Amino acid sequence: MGTYDYAVFKPRWGAFYRTCLETLLRELGLDTLVFAGCNLPNCPRVSIVQASERDFRLALIRDAVS
């Protein structure tokens, strides 16, 4: 991994559930998240809702989800 690559283990569909992701993003000063992923009704959707609940700005790349 490169200098600015991070890996976060995700135990459930949502990227924020029991992870350090929010802390990491806040420490990096990030407020906008861009989403892509497989099976939109599951992992991407749950992560988008969780990010919205935490007041992140959101973008979904339509051509990058299934």
N, C-alpha and C positions, 0 to 999 in steps of 0.2 A: 504494500500500500504506500501511497505517496505521503508527503508531508501533511496534507490537509484531508486525508481520508480517515473516516471514522466508521467503526462497525458497532452496531448495537443489536444485541440479541432480543428478538421480539417473540415472547411466549404465546401470544394470542393474535387475533386478526388485527387489532388496533395497534399502531406503532407507539402509542403513548402509554398503553397499559403495562404497568409494572416495569417500565424502562427508565433510563436516564435521558431519554431523547429531549424532553422539554428543557431540562437543566442544561444540556449541551448546547441546544439552539440559543437559549437565552444568554449563556456565557459567551457565545460567538457573536451576539448582537444581531441575530437574524430575526426578522419578523414576517417574512414572506416565504411560503413553501410552495413548491411546484410538484404536482403529483402525476405519477405514471404508475402503471402496474397491471397485473393480471387479475381477471375476474372482478370487475368493478363492484358488483353487489356485495362483495365480501371485504377483503383487506383494504383496498383503496378507499371505499366508502366509509368504513369504520374509522380509518385514520383521518380522513377529511373531517368527519364530524368531531372527532376528538381534538383536532387542531383548531377547528372553529370555536369549540368550547373554551379554548385557551387563548382566544383572540389573535391568532395568527392570520395574516392575509393569505389567501389561497388562490392557486391557479391549477386547473386540471387540463392536461394536454390530451384532448379528445382522441387524437390519432395514436396515443401511446398507452391506451387502456383497452382491455378486452372485456 
